[in-house]
């Protein structure tokens, strides 16, 4: 049996319309021992969030139907999930995107493509493995 990392009980949701980004996050987070919930857009995420109760959420900004800003705002309006950290993902590293993300309640901003190290560092900043 593999050594326990202390991450086994932490659940992370990754919301992105790019299967490549979802797969990269799934591999990086899975190797670190986290449980992963994947969603391909905001509607998919909102349908899964109540059942999965993620400890941390990564949310792409540019998605069809319900964009990342709208998705983050809806998550943060929920009494159940308002304290769940939401990290915005974007291929653009602009001040406007960061400011707009902060306005809807996001906790941080991570530029894509992310590295394994930057993704795991962000997770560690917002979770405390016990």
C-alpha positions as CSV (number, residue, x, y, z in Angstrom):
1,X,0.0,0.0,0.0
2,X,1.3,3.5,-0.8
3,X,2.3,5.9,1.9
4,X,-0.5,8.2,3.0
5,X,0.1,11.8,2.1
6,X,-2.5,13.4,4.3
7,X,-4.4,14.7,1.3
8,X,-6.8,11.7,0.9
9,X,-9.7,13.5,2.5
10,X,-9.3,16.7,0.5
11,X,-11.6,17.1,-2.5
12,X,-10.8,19.5,-5.3
13,X,-13.2,20.5,-8.1
14,X,-11.7,21.5,-11.4
15,X,-14.1,23.4,-13.8
16,X,-12.7,23.9,-17.3
17,X,-14.1,23.4,-20.8
18,X,-10.7,22.2,-21.9
19,X,-10.3,18.4,-21.6
20,X,-6.5,18.9,-21.6
21,X,-6.6,21.3,-18.6
22,X,-9.0,19.0,-16.7
23,X,-6.8,16.0,-17.5
24,X,-3.6,17.8,-16.4
25,X,-5.1,18.9,-13.2
26,X,-6.5,15.4,-12.6
27,X,-3.1,13.8,-13.0
28,X,-1.2,16.4,-10.9
29,X,-3.7,16.4,-8.1
30,X,-4.3,12.7,-8.2
31,X,-0.5,12.0,-7.9
32,X,-0.5,14.2,-4.8
33,X,-3.3,12.1,-3.3
34,X,-6.2,14.5,-3.6
35,X,-9.7,13.4,-4.6
36,X,-10.8,15.2,-7.8
37,X,-14.2,16.2,-9.1
38,X,-14.2,17.3,-12.8
39,X,-16.7,19.6,-14.4
40,X,-16.7,20.8,-18.0
41,X,-18.6,24.0,-17.5
42,X,-20.4,26.1,-14.8
43,X,-23.7,24.3,-15.1
44,X,-22.0,20.9,-14.8
45,X,-20.1,22.2,-11.7
46,X,-23.3,23.6,-10.1
47,X,-25.0,20.2,-10.7
48,X,-22.1,18.3,-9.0
49,X,-21.1,20.7,-6.1
50,X,-23.8,19.7,-3.6
51,X,-23.0,16.0,-3.9
52,X,-19.3,16.4,-3.9
53,X,-18.7,19.2,-1.3
54,X,-15.3,20.2,-2.6
55,X,-12.7,21.8,-0.2
56,X,-11.2,23.9,-3.0
57,X,-12.4,24.9,-6.5
58,X,-10.4,25.8,-9.6
59,X,-12.6,27.6,-12.1
60,X,-11.8,28.6,-15.7
61,X,-12.9,32.1,-16.7
62,X,-13.7,31.6,-20.4
63,X,-16.3,28.8,-20.7
64,X,-19.5,28.5,-22.8
65,X,-23.0,28.9,-21.3
66,X,-22.0,30.0,-17.8
67,X,-18.6,31.7,-17.6
68,X,-16.2,31.5,-14.6
69,X,-17.2,34.8,-13.2
70,X,-20.9,33.9,-13.1
71,X,-20.0,30.4,-11.7
72,X,-17.8,31.8,-9.0
73,X,-20.5,34.4,-8.0
74,X,-23.2,31.7,-7.8
75,X,-20.9,29.5,-5.6
76,X,-20.0,32.4,-3.3
77,X,-23.7,33.4,-2.9
78,X,-24.4,30.0,-1.5
79,X,-24.3,29.9,2.3
80,X,-23.0,26.3,2.1
81,X,-20.1,27.2,-0.2
82,X,-19.3,30.9,0.4
83,X,-16.2,30.0,2.4
84,X,-14.9,27.4,-0.1
85,X,-11.9,28.9,-1.8
86,X,-12.3,29.5,-5.6
87,X,-9.2,29.9,-7.7
88,X,-9.8,31.4,-11.1
89,X,-8.0,29.9,-14.1
90,X,-7.2,31.9,-17.2
91,X,-4.7,32.0,-20.1
92,X,-4.7,35.7,-19.8
93,X,-2.7,37.3,-17.0
94,X,-4.4,40.7,-17.0
95,X,-5.2,43.1,-14.2
96,X,-8.8,43.4,-15.4
97,X,-9.4,39.6,-15.1
98,X,-7.8,39.6,-11.6
99,X,-10.0,42.6,-10.5
100,X,-13.2,41.1,-12.0
101,X,-12.4,37.8,-10.3
102,X,-11.9,39.5,-7.0
103,X,-15.2,41.3,-7.4
104,X,-17.2,38.0,-7.7
105,X,-15.4,36.6,-4.7
106,X,-12.5,34.5,-6.1
107,X,-9.7,33.9,-3.7
108,X,-6.8,33.8,-6.2
109,X,-5.9,33.7,-9.9
110,X,-3.8,31.1,-11.6
111,X,-2.5,31.5,-15.1
112,X,-2.8,28.6,-17.6
113,X,-1.0,26.6,-18.6
114,X,-0.1,25.9,-15.0
115,X,2.8,23.7,-13.8
116,X,2.4,20.8,-11.4
117,X,4.3,22.9,-8.8
118,X,2.2,26.0,-9.2
119,X,-1.0,24.0,-9.0
120,X,0.1,22.1,-5.8
121,X,1.5,25.3,-4.2
122,X,-1.9,27.0,-4.7
123,X,-3.7,24.0,-3.2
124,X,-1.4,24.0,-0.2
125,X,-2.0,27.7,0.3
126,X,-5.7,27.1,0.7
127,X,-5.9,23.8,2.5
128,X,-4.3,22.5,5.6
129,X,-3.7,18.7,5.6
130,X,-4.1,17.3,9.0
